[in-house]
Amino acid sequence: MATIPVSLIGQKPGHLDPYTAIPAFTGDCDPMAALDAMVTHTLFEPLNANQTVALTVNNQPIDRDGANELLLRSVGEVLDPVAQEVMNTLFEQALTRWIPSASSPVDEAFITQAAATCKLPDPSKALYTTQSDVIPAVKDVLAGNAGTDLLLVSLGWTFHPHTVGFWFRTNAEFDAFKAWLQGELAKIASNISAADMRMFQQFDALTLTDLTESLILRADDSQALDEYTFARVLMWALMTWTGANKPTQAGAPETCGVLPFSIAEMVLPRTLVLVNVEAHARASMRKIINEWELINKSLHTPVKLVTPGQLSKLTALARAQQKASAQAANSLSNAHQQKGRSGRVVFHKRPTHPVDIYKSVMRVLTRMSKVNQSLNSIRNVTTSFVRANRRQPNDPNKPGKVISRKYLPDIHIYLDTSGSISTENYEDTIKMLITFAKKMGVDLYFTSFSHIMSTPVRLRIKDRSVNQVWKQFASVPKVSGGTDYEQIYTFINEHPTLRRRLNLVITDFEWWPGSYHIDVPENLYYVPISVPSGYYSSLRNSAMSFVRSMEKIDPSTGSRILGMTN
């Protein structure tokens, strides 16, 4: 994609500050005004008071309203790749702290800015994990050696939660906030409805002794917009309290703060997550991963209900499902706990090599049923006396050649581009599959996925080198966020053409099913990402955990993992 020229003249370089737009709980609820105050205001802050800022995009002047429109197209539910490119370029010019050529979405601008402040790499250049990033960060914050920026980057780029968070060093700090909130509520109690007051009473009963507590504020953007509603007052209170408690002296430890994971959610939040730093610092890696995966799964659940007068917890349904599933599993007799094919699978202790995957893909492809037509054709030449020899057509003792074509299934790659995976994790595997496709003389279908899926594209292979195809692949926009395999299963099952393809999911296996009622497509296999040798044991453990979680759904899951098992 060609770079779009962006020029910004007369602007005072600054930084994005979420506290510049503390939402009021009275008056009209205006998300666009909040977006302008929180982001666009900084872009149009003049260098000198008597100057105006001149912004041009593709040599066309853009005013403040136009910038807001570009920003909205970059953080809304339907993303515009052109607007994304423009805004990233604009941020690079306008902000004092920014990662050059940042790859993260515009919606994660606060995270990118925080990463630049902490001198941390872009997620396309490094793999952010719970072990190497989240756990050290929460321990540093707990010890007073770090604050909001490091916490925002570590949690944001490890899990990419599409929500707004607020962190408290301990449960005691959260209790202090609740006590202050009760005093503020007393001042405006006469304006709050009985239903909303009951929700505040339930909120006051919450404890933040575990890792997180998460709430649903509104089921959609049309709810809780009136004055003095629970959602508006609570956001005002959290922003006001955490803003007022920012250290006034350099080097003083932070005790709480806002975690603006998403610009869109900061403007009009549907959910919020309260984070206990101390609990994170004392928890195991697996517990932290499970907690945030549960949050992401709940965030991406399409149906969210908010009952008037009832505090709605974000993860309540997911936790209930987990509990029911665990109880069901524990109640099974030994006779119903057969491991099936997955139980006999042995995972290699050495790191996976692209050659291992190559051999496994070839073995699976040749074992699959032939199809009537595909991109993947094989020219087959045999000799037969039924056909005359072209050179000696009159000699009955010379057989002729019979040329036929057989068709193997097309190959469709589903690449996990969630926040836990960097380009380096999948580059070798993708290049190996491109080499494989060149040898077979076929094109590849490609789809990226996180908690959402991109539109499938076809990668042209013919007459192109591996590096040329890789550049073509790299230029395709990719989604980011959490991880959800179930959408892939549904997508394939709904399209007969896809069911006949060899479907390869390239992933780090950081996903666990929430239900035992998933129809896994027959021709779907999993390919591990590439990791440094020191991280292979962690990848192997994740794959083994995934296999165990799928035992009741698909006992053959272990045998579907290519290159890692026997």
C-alpha positions as CSV (number, residue, x, y, z in Angstrom):
1,M,0.0,0.0,0.0
2,A,1.4,3.4,-1.0
3,T,2.0,5.8,1.8
4,I,-0.5,8.6,1.9
5,P,1.2,12.0,2.4
6,V,0.2,13.7,5.6
7,S,1.4,17.3,6.5
8,L,0.9,19.0,9.9
9,I,2.2,22.6,10.2
10,G,2.1,24.9,13.2
11,Q,1.1,22.2,15.8
12,K,2.6,22.1,19.2
13,P,3.8,18.5,19.8
14,G,2.0,17.0,22.8
15,H,0.7,13.8,24.3
16,L,-2.7,12.2,24.6
17,D,-4.0,12.5,28.2
18,P,-7.2,10.6,29.0
19,Y,-7.9,13.0,31.9
20,T,-8.5,15.9,29.5
21,A,-12.0,14.6,29.0
22,I,-13.3,13.4,32.3
23,P,-16.9,12.7,31.5
24,A,-19.6,14.7,33.3
25,F,-22.6,12.9,34.7
26,T,-24.9,15.8,33.9
27,G,-25.9,17.4,30.6
28,D,-26.0,15.6,27.2
29,C,-23.8,12.6,26.7
30,D,-21.8,13.5,23.6
31,P,-19.2,10.9,22.6
32,M,-17.9,13.0,19.6
33,A,-17.2,15.9,21.9
34,A,-15.3,13.5,24.3
35,L,-13.3,12.1,21.3
36,D,-12.4,15.6,20.2
37,A,-11.3,16.7,23.7
38,M,-9.4,13.5,24.4
39,V,-7.5,13.2,21.1
40,T,-8.2,15.7,18.3
41,H,-7.6,18.7,20.7
42,T,-3.9,17.7,21.0
43,L,-3.5,17.4,17.2
44,F,-4.8,21.0,16.7
45,E,-3.0,22.6,19.6
46,P,-1.1,25.6,18.0
47,L,2.6,26.1,18.5
48,N,1.9,29.8,19.1
49,A,-1.3,31.3,20.3
50,N,-1.7,33.6,17.2
51,Q,-1.2,30.7,14.8
52,T,-3.5,28.1,13.4
53,V,-2.7,24.5,12.7
54,A,-2.7,23.4,9.0
55,L,-3.4,19.7,8.4
56,T,-3.4,18.2,4.9
57,V,-4.0,14.6,3.8
58,N,-3.1,13.6,0.3
59,N,-2.6,17.4,-0.4
60,Q,-6.2,18.1,0.7
61,P,-6.9,20.4,3.7
62,I,-8.5,18.7,6.7
63,D,-10.2,20.7,9.4
64,R,-10.9,19.6,13.0
65,D,-14.2,18.0,12.1
66,G,-12.5,16.2,9.3
67,A,-9.9,14.9,11.7
68,N,-12.6,13.7,14.0
69,E,-14.2,11.9,11.1
70,L,-10.9,10.1,10.3
71,L,-10.4,9.2,13.9
72,L,-14.0,7.8,14.1
73,R,-13.4,5.7,11.0
74,S,-10.2,4.3,12.8
75,V,-11.7,3.3,16.1
76,G,-15.3,2.4,15.2
77,E,-16.8,-1.0,14.7
78,V,-16.1,-0.9,11.0
79,L,-12.4,0.0,10.5
80,D,-11.1,1.9,7.5
81,P,-7.5,0.9,6.6
82,V,-6.8,4.2,4.8
83,A,-8.0,6.2,7.9
84,Q,-5.9,3.9,10.1
85,E,-2.8,4.7,8.0
86,V,-3.5,8.4,8.0
87,M,-4.0,8.6,11.8
88,N,-0.9,6.6,12.6
89,T,1.2,8.9,10.4
90,L,-0.5,11.9,12.0
91,F,0.2,10.6,15.6
92,E,3.8,10.1,14.6
93,Q,4.1,13.8,13.7
94,A,1.9,15.3,16.4
95,L,2.9,13.4,19.6
96,T,6.1,13.7,21.5
97,R,6.1,10.0,22.4
98,W,5.2,7.6,19.6
99,I,6.7,4.4,18.0
100,P,7.7,5.2,14.4
101,S,5.7,3.1,11.9
102,A,3.6,1.7,14.7
103,S,1.7,-1.5,13.7
104,S,-0.9,-1.5,16.5
105,P,-4.5,-0.2,15.7
106,V,-5.3,3.4,16.2
107,D,-7.8,2.4,18.9
108,E,-4.8,1.3,21.0
109,A,-3.1,4.7,20.6
110,F,-2.8,5.2,24.4
111,I,-0.9,1.9,24.6
112,T,1.4,2.8,21.8
113,Q,2.2,6.1,23.4
114,A,2.8,4.4,26.8
115,A,5.2,1.9,25.1
116,A,7.2,4.8,23.6
117,T,7.4,6.3,27.0
118,C,8.7,3.1,28.5
119,K,11.0,2.5,25.5
120,L,9.2,-0.8,24.7
121,P,9.1,-2.3,21.2
122,D,6.2,-2.4,18.8
123,P,4.2,-5.7,19.1
124,S,5.2,-6.6,15.6
125,K,8.8,-6.7,16.8
126,A,8.4,-8.5,20.1
127,L,6.1,-11.1,21.7
128,Y,4.4,-9.8,24.8
129,T,3.6,-12.5,27.2
130,T,2.3,-13.0,30.7
131,Q,5.5,-14.5,31.9
132,S,8.0,-11.9,30.4
133,D,5.8,-8.8,30.6
134,V,2.7,-8.9,32.8
135,I,4.2,-10.5,35.9
136,P,7.4,-8.4,36.0
137,A,5.2,-5.2,35.4
138,V,2.8,-5.9,38.2
139,K,5.6,-6.6,40.6
140,D,7.3,-3.4,39.7
141,V,4.1,-1.4,40.1
142,L,3.4,-3.1,43.5
143,A,7.0,-2.2,44.6
144,G,6.5,1.4,43.5
145,N,9.1,1.2,40.7
146,A,6.6,1.6,37.8
147,G,3.2,2.9,37.2
148,T,0.3,3.1,34.7
149,D,2.3,3.2,31.5
150,L,4.1,-0.1,32.1
151,L,1.0,-1.7,33.4
152,L,-1.0,-0.5,30.4
153,V,1.5,-1.8,27.8
154,S,2.0,-5.2,29.5
155,L,-1.7,-6.0,29.9
156,G,-2.8,-4.2,26.7
157,W,-0.3,-5.9,24.3
158,T,-0.5,-9.3,25.9
159,F,-4.2,-9.6,25.9
160,H,-5.6,-6.7,23.8
161,P,-8.9,-6.3,25.8
162,H,-11.4,-4.0,24.1
163,T,-12.5,-2.2,27.3
164,V,-11.4,0.4,29.7
165,G,-9.6,-0.6,32.9
166,F,-8.9,1.0,36.3
167,W,-6.1,-0.4,38.5
168,F,-5.7,-0.3,42.2
169,R,-2.5,-1.4,43.9
170,T,-4.4,-3.3,46.6
171,N,-7.9,-3.9,47.7
172,A,-7.4,-1.3,50.4
173,E,-7.0,1.4,47.7
174,F,-10.2,0.2,46.1
175,D,-12.0,0.4,49.4
176,A,-10.8,4.0,49.8
177,F,-12.3,4.8,46.5
178,K,-15.6,3.3,47.5
179,A,-15.7,5.3,50.7
180,W,-15.0,8.5,48.8
181,L,-17.7,7.6,46.2
182,Q,-20.3,7.1,49.0
183,G,-19.7,10.7,50.1
184,E,-20.1,12.0,46.6
185,L,-23.3,10.0,46.1
186,A,-24.8,11.6,49.2
187,K,-24.5,15.0,47.5
188,I,-26.5,13.9,44.4
189,A,-28.7,11.2,45.9
190,S,-32.0,13.1,45.2
191,N,-31.2,13.0,41.5
192,I,-30.4,9.3,41.2
193,S,-33.2,6.9,40.4
194,A,-34.0,4.0,42.8
195,A,-32.8,1.4,40.3
196,D,-29.5,3.1,39.8
197,M,-29.1,3.6,43.6
198,R,-29.5,-0.1,44.1
199,M,-26.7,-0.7,41.6
200,F,-24.5,1.6,43.6
201,Q,-25.3,-0.3,46.8
202,Q,-24.3,-3.5,45.0
203,F,-21.1,-1.9,43.8
204,D,-20.3,-0.8,47.3
205,A,-20.5,-4.5,48.4
206,L,-17.9,-5.5,45.8
207,T,-14.5,-6.6,46.9
208,L,-11.4,-6.5,44.8
209,T,-9.5,-9.3,46.5
210,D,-9.1,-11.4,43.4
211,L,-7.4,-10.5,40.1
212,T,-10.2,-8.5,38.6
213,E,-13.8,-7.5,38.8
214,S,-15.5,-6.6,35.5
215,L,-18.9,-4.9,34.9
216,I,-21.2,-4.3,32.0
217,L,-22.2,-0.6,31.9
218,R,-24.5,-0.7,28.8
219,A,-25.6,-3.4,26.4
220,D,-25.2,-1.0,23.5
221,D,-24.5,2.6,22.7
222,S,-28.1,3.7,23.2
223,Q,-28.3,2.8,26.9
224,A,-27.5,4.7,30.1
225,L,-27.1,8.1,28.4
226,D,-29.4,10.0,30.7
227,E,-28.1,12.2,33.5
228,Y,-27.2,10.7,36.9
229,T,-27.3,7.1,35.5
230,F,-25.1,4.5,37.2
231,A,-22.8,4.2,34.1
232,R,-22.1,7.9,33.8
233,V,-21.7,8.6,37.5
234,L,-19.3,5.6,38.0
235,M,-17.1,6.6,35.1
236,W,-16.9,10.2,36.3
237,A,-16.1,9.0,39.8
238,L,-13.3,6.5,38.7
239,M,-11.7,9.1,36.4
240,T,-11.9,11.8,39.0
241,W,-10.5,9.7,41.8
242,T,-7.6,8.2,39.8
243,G,-6.8,11.6,38.3
244,A,-6.8,13.3,41.7
245,N,-4.5,10.6,43.1
246,K,-1.8,10.9,40.6
247,P,1.5,11.6,42.3
248,T,2.4,15.3,42.6
249,Q,6.1,14.6,43.2
250,A,8.5,13.0,40.7
251,G,9.4,9.5,41.8
252,A,6.4,9.1,44.1
253,P,4.7,5.7,43.7
254,E,1.3,5.4,42.0
255,T,-1.5,3.7,43.8
256,C,-4.2,3.7,41.1
257,G,-4.9,4.8,37.5
258,V,-6.9,4.5,34.3
259,L,-6.0,1.8,31.7
260,P,-7.2,3.2,28.4
261,F,-6.9,0.0,26.4
262,S,-9.3,1.4,23.8
263,I,-10.1,4.9,22.6
264,A,-13.6,3.9,21.6
265,E,-14.3,2.5,25.1
266,M,-12.9,5.6,26.8
267,V,-15.4,7.7,24.9
268,L,-18.5,5.6,25.6
269,P,-17.6,2.6,27.6
270,R,-19.8,-0.5,27.4
271,T,-17.7,-2.4,30.0
272,L,-15.0,-1.7,32.5
273,V,-12.4,-3.9,34.3
274,L,-11.1,-3.2,37.8
275,V,-7.6,-4.6,38.3
276,N,-5.9,-5.6,41.6
277,V,-2.2,-5.3,41.1
278,E,-1.2,-7.1,44.3
279,A,-3.4,-10.1,43.4
280,H,-1.7,-10.2,40.0
281,A,1.8,-10.1,41.5
282,R,1.0,-13.1,43.7
283,A,-0.9,-15.2,41.2
284,S,0.5,-17.9,38.9
285,M,1.0,-17.3,35.2
286,R,-1.8,-19.8,34.3
287,K,-4.3,-18.1,36.6
288,I,-3.6,-14.6,35.0
289,I,-3.9,-16.0,31.5
290,N,-7.1,-17.8,32.3
291,E,-8.6,-14.6,33.9
292,W,-7.9,-12.4,31.0
293,E,-8.9,-15.0,28.4
294,L,-12.2,-15.2,30.3
295,I,-12.5,-11.4,30.1
296,N,-11.8,-11.4,26.4
297,K,-14.3,-14.2,25.8
298,S,-16.9,-12.3,27.7
299,L,-16.2,-9.1,25.8
300,H,-16.7,-10.8,22.5
301,T,-20.0,-12.5,23.5
302,P,-22.5,-10.9,21.1
303,V,-25.4,-10.7,23.6
304,K,-25.0,-8.7,26.8
305,L,-27.9,-8.0,29.1
306,V,-28.2,-5.1,31.6
307,T,-31.2,-5.4,34.0
308,P,-32.3,-2.2,35.6
309,G,-31.4,-2.1,39.3
310,Q,-29.1,-5.1,38.9
311,L,-25.3,-4.8,38.7
312,S,-24.2,-6.8,35.7
313,K,-20.9,-8.6,35.9
314,L,-19.1,-9.1,32.6
315,T,-17.7,-12.5,33.3
316,A,-20.7,-13.9,35.3
317,L,-22.0,-16.1,32.4
318,A,-18.6,-17.3,31.4
319,R,-17.7,-18.3,34.9
320,A,-21.0,-20.1,35.3
321,Q,-20.3,-22.0,32.1
322,Q,-16.9,-22.9,33.4
323,K,-18.2,-24.1,36.7
324,A,-20.9,-26.2,35.0
325,S,-18.4,-27.7,32.6
326,A,-16.0,-28.6,35.4
327,Q,-18.9,-30.2,37.4
328,A,-19.9,-32.2,34.3
329,A,-16.4,-33.4,33.7
330,N,-15.9,-34.4,37.3
331,S,-19.1,-36.4,37.3
332,L,-18.1,-38.6,34.4
333,S,-17.2,-42.1,35.2
334,N,-13.9,-43.6,34.2
335,A,-15.6,-45.4,31.3
336,H,-16.5,-42.0,29.8
337,Q,-13.1,-40.5,30.3
338,Q,-11.4,-42.3,27.4
339,K,-8.8,-40.1,25.8
340,G,-9.4,-41.2,22.3
341,R,-6.7,-40.5,19.7
342,S,-5.6,-37.4,21.5
343,G,-4.7,-39.4,24.6
344,R,-2.1,-41.4,22.6
345,V,-0.4,-38.4,21.1
346,V,3.1,-37.7,22.3
347,F,4.4,-34.1,21.9
348,H,8.0,-33.7,20.8
349,K,10.3,-32.3,23.4
350,R,12.5,-30.5,20.8
351,P,11.3,-27.3,19.0
352,T,9.4,-27.7,15.8
353,H,11.2,-27.2,12.6
354,P,9.5,-26.0,9.4
355,V,10.6,-29.2,7.7
356,D,8.5,-31.1,10.3
357,I,5.4,-29.0,9.4
358,Y,6.2,-29.4,5.6
359,K,6.2,-33.2,5.9
360,S,3.0,-33.2,8.0
361,V,1.1,-31.0,5.6
362,M,2.2,-33.1,2.6
363,R,1.1,-36.3,4.4
364,V,-2.3,-34.8,5.4
365,L,-2.9,-33.4,1.9
366,T,-2.2,-36.6,0.1
367,R,-4.3,-38.6,2.6
368,M,-7.3,-36.3,2.0
369,S,-10.0,-37.2,-0.4
370,K,-9.6,-36.0,-4.0
371,V,-12.0,-33.3,-5.2
372,N,-13.6,-32.7,-8.6
373,Q,-12.0,-29.3,-9.1
374,S,-9.6,-27.0,-7.1
375,L,-6.5,-24.8,-7.6
376,N,-4.4,-27.7,-6.5
377,S,-4.1,-30.0,-9.6
378,I,-1.6,-32.8,-10.2
379,R,-0.7,-33.8,-13.7
380,N,-0.5,-37.6,-14.0
381,V,1.1,-39.3,-17.0
382,T,0.8,-43.1,-17.5
383,T,1.4,-45.4,-20.5
384,S,-1.3,-47.5,-22.1
385,F,-1.7,-49.7,-25.2
386,V,-5.2,-48.3,-25.5
387,R,-3.6,-45.1,-26.8
388,A,-1.3,-45.0,-29.9
389,N,2.3,-44.0,-29.5
390,R,2.7,-40.5,-31.0
391,R,6.1,-41.2,-32.5
392,Q,5.2,-44.7,-33.9
393,P,1.4,-44.7,-34.2
394,N,1.4,-47.8,-36.4
395,D,3.4,-50.0,-34.0
396,P,0.9,-51.9,-31.7
397,N,3.8,-52.9,-29.4
398,K,4.5,-49.2,-28.5
399,P,2.2,-47.9,-25.8
400,G,1.0,-44.3,-25.8
401,K,0.9,-41.7,-23.1
402,V,-2.3,-41.0,-21.2
403,I,-2.4,-37.6,-19.4
404,S,-4.9,-37.0,-16.7
405,R,-5.3,-34.6,-13.9
406,K,-6.2,-35.2,-10.3
407,Y,-7.2,-32.5,-7.9
408,L,-6.1,-32.3,-4.3
409,P,-7.9,-29.9,-1.9
410,D,-7.1,-26.2,-2.0
411,I,-5.1,-24.9,1.0
412,H,-6.6,-22.2,3.3
413,I,-4.4,-20.6,6.0
414,Y,-6.1,-19.1,9.1
415,L,-3.4,-17.0,10.8
416,D,-3.8,-16.2,14.5
417,T,-2.9,-12.5,14.7
418,S,-4.0,-11.9,18.3
419,G,-2.0,-9.7,20.5
420,S,0.1,-12.6,21.9
421,I,1.7,-13.3,18.4
422,S,4.3,-11.2,16.6
423,T,5.4,-11.3,12.9
424,E,8.5,-13.2,13.8
425,N,6.3,-16.0,15.3
426,Y,4.7,-16.9,12.0
427,E,7.1,-15.6,9.3
428,D,9.1,-18.9,8.9
429,T,5.9,-21.0,8.8
430,I,4.2,-18.7,6.2
431,K,7.3,-18.8,4.0
432,M,7.5,-22.5,4.3
433,L,3.8,-22.8,3.2
434,I,4.6,-20.4,0.3
435,T,7.5,-22.7,-0.7
436,F,5.1,-25.7,-0.4
437,A,2.5,-23.9,-2.6
438,K,5.2,-23.1,-5.2
439,K,6.2,-26.7,-5.4
440,M,2.6,-27.8,-5.8
441,G,2.0,-25.1,-8.3
442,V,-1.0,-23.7,-6.5
443,D,-2.2,-20.4,-4.9
444,L,-3.1,-20.1,-1.2
445,Y,-6.1,-18.7,0.5
446,F,-5.4,-16.6,3.6
447,T,-7.5,-15.3,6.5
448,S,-6.3,-13.6,9.7
449,F,-8.2,-13.9,12.9
450,S,-8.3,-12.8,16.5
451,H,-11.7,-12.5,18.2
452,I,-12.8,-11.4,14.7
453,M,-11.9,-12.6,11.2
454,S,-10.6,-10.7,8.2
455,T,-12.0,-11.2,4.7
456,P,-10.3,-14.2,2.9
457,V,-7.8,-13.2,0.2
458,R,-6.0,-15.3,-2.4
459,L,-2.2,-15.1,-2.5
460,R,-0.9,-15.4,-6.1
461,I,2.0,-17.8,-6.3
462,K,2.7,-18.3,-10.0
463,D,5.8,-16.7,-11.4
464,R,6.6,-15.0,-8.0
465,S,9.5,-15.6,-5.6
466,V,8.9,-16.6,-2.0
467,N,10.0,-13.1,-0.9
468,Q,7.6,-11.5,-3.4
469,V,4.7,-13.5,-2.2
470,W,5.7,-12.8,1.4
471,K,5.6,-9.0,0.7
472,Q,2.2,-9.5,-0.9
473,F,1.1,-11.4,2.3
474,A,2.6,-8.7,4.6
475,S,0.7,-5.9,2.8
476,V,-2.7,-7.5,3.5
477,P,-4.4,-5.8,6.5
478,K,-4.7,-8.1,9.5
479,V,-7.0,-8.0,12.5
480,S,-5.9,-8.0,16.1
481,G,-7.4,-8.6,19.5
482,G,-8.2,-11.8,21.5
483,T,-8.4,-15.3,20.2
484,D,-11.5,-17.3,19.1
485,Y,-11.3,-20.6,17.1
486,E,-15.0,-21.2,17.3
487,Q,-15.7,-18.5,14.6
488,I,-13.4,-20.4,12.2
489,Y,-15.3,-23.7,12.9
490,T,-18.6,-21.9,12.1
491,F,-17.2,-20.2,9.1
492,I,-15.9,-23.4,7.5
493,N,-19.0,-25.4,8.4
494,E,-21.3,-22.9,6.8
495,H,-19.5,-23.0,3.4
496,P,-19.3,-26.4,1.6
497,T,-16.4,-25.2,-0.5
498,L,-14.3,-24.5,2.6
499,R,-15.1,-27.9,4.0
500,R,-13.3,-29.5,1.0
501,R,-10.2,-27.4,1.6
502,L,-7.2,-28.2,3.8
503,N,-7.7,-25.7,6.5
504,L,-4.6,-24.8,8.5
505,V,-4.8,-22.7,11.7
506,I,-1.4,-21.2,12.6
507,T,-1.6,-20.4,16.3
508,D,0.0,-20.4,19.8
509,F,-2.9,-22.5,21.2
510,E,-3.9,-19.8,23.7
511,W,-7.6,-20.6,23.5
512,W,-9.9,-22.9,25.4
513,P,-13.5,-23.7,24.4
514,G,-16.4,-22.5,26.5
515,S,-18.8,-25.2,25.4
516,Y,-18.9,-28.9,24.6
517,H,-21.1,-28.3,21.6
518,I,-18.7,-27.3,18.8
519,D,-18.7,-29.0,15.4
520,V,-15.0,-29.0,14.4
521,P,-14.6,-29.3,10.6
522,E,-13.1,-32.6,9.4
523,N,-10.3,-31.1,7.3
524,L,-9.0,-28.6,9.9
525,Y,-5.5,-28.9,11.4
526,Y,-3.3,-26.7,13.7
527,V,0.2,-25.5,12.9
528,P,2.3,-24.1,15.7
529,I,3.9,-20.7,15.5
530,S,7.7,-20.4,15.6
531,V,9.3,-19.5,18.9
532,P,12.8,-19.3,20.2
533,S,14.0,-22.6,21.7
534,G,13.8,-21.3,25.2
535,Y,10.0,-20.6,24.7
536,Y,9.2,-24.0,23.1
537,S,8.3,-25.6,26.4
538,S,5.7,-22.9,27.1
539,L,4.2,-23.4,23.6
540,R,4.2,-27.1,24.1
541,N,2.4,-26.7,27.5
542,S,-0.2,-24.5,25.8
543,A,-0.8,-27.0,23.1
544,M,-1.2,-29.8,25.6
545,S,-3.6,-27.7,27.6
546,F,-5.6,-27.0,24.5
547,V,-5.7,-30.7,23.7
548,R,-7.0,-31.5,27.2
549,S,-9.6,-28.8,27.0
550,M,-10.9,-30.3,23.7
551,E,-11.1,-33.9,24.8
552,K,-14.9,-33.9,25.1
553,I,-15.4,-32.0,21.9
554,D,-12.9,-33.5,19.5
555,P,-10.8,-36.4,20.9
556,S,-8.7,-36.3,17.7
557,T,-7.4,-32.8,18.5
558,G,-3.9,-34.0,19.4
559,S,-3.5,-35.7,16.0
560,R,-4.6,-32.5,14.2
561,I,-1.5,-30.6,15.6
562,L,1.1,-30.8,12.8
563,G,4.8,-30.9,13.4
564,M,4.7,-31.2,17.2
565,T,3.4,-34.7,17.7
566,N,3.9,-38.2,16.6
